[in-house]
Amino acid sequence: MTEAGLEKIAAAKQDGSWNALDAIEALTIPADLKQALEANETANRYFETFSNSTKKNILFWIDSAKRPQTRLKRIEKTISSAAQNQNPLA
């Protein structure tokens, strides 16, 4: 690998972006989404039936929100869509 590539990797490890998607890849449900799913049994049941790739896309979509209000809206859309057995990103 070139020196420039190694510098990019070192910078990514230092700023945390190197591991930014680890929780998503591991399908770790963030606390706020978990709480919302637990509050809606139907949404929780259907969310669990989604494919791993669908769950990862949803988790990334929620995690990529820049503002707390946007994150909350995305969680709410996830819950309402999942309650109808629908992918919120479809």
N, C-alpha and C positions, 0 to 999 in steps of 0.2 A: 504494500500500500504506500501511496505517496505521503510525504510529510504533511501536505495540506489535509489529506484525509485523516491522518492520525490526529491532527490538531482539531478537526471538527468533532471527532469522537471524544477527545479529551474535554472539549468545551461542552458537549452534550451531557457527558457524565457529570461535569461540574454544575451545570444549571438544572439538572434533573430531567431534562427532556429524553435522555437515554432510556430511562425506566418509566416514562410517562404512561405507556400503554400496558404495562405489566398487569395491573389490576383488571383491566378490561379483558386482556387475553386469558386471565385466570377466571373470568366471569364472576368477579367479586362485585356484589351488588352494594352500591354506596348506601350509607345509613338513611339518607332522606328518601331514596327510592324504596328501600326495604320497608320503611315505616309506612309509606303510601300503599305499597302492595299488601302489607299485613292488614291495613285498614279496609281493603276491598278484597274479599275472599275470591270473588269471581275473577277479577283482574289477575290476582296472584295465581290462581289455578291455570288460567290460559297463558299467562306469561311463562310459566314453567314449561309449557308444551312448545313454546317457540324454539326453533332450531338455535344451536349455539351461535351460528353466524348472524342470525337476526338479533339475538340478545347482544352480541358484541357491537353491532351497528347501533342499537338503541343506547347502550352504555356509552359509546363514543359520542353520540349525538348529545346526550345529556351532559357528559363531562366537558364537551367543547364549548359549552355556553360561557360567554364572557361575563355576563351579569347575573346576579342571583335571581332577578325577576325572570330572566330568560330560562334559567335552569328550572325554576319552579313551573313555568308554563310547559316546558318539555316533559317534566315529570307528570303533570296533570294530563297532558295529551297521551302520554304512555298509558296511564291508568285508565282513562276513558276508552282508548282504543283497545287495550288488552281486555277490558271488561266485555267487549263485543267480539273478542277473539280476532282482532285485526292488528296488523302491524302499523304503528303510528307513522312509520316512514314510507308506507306504500301510497 
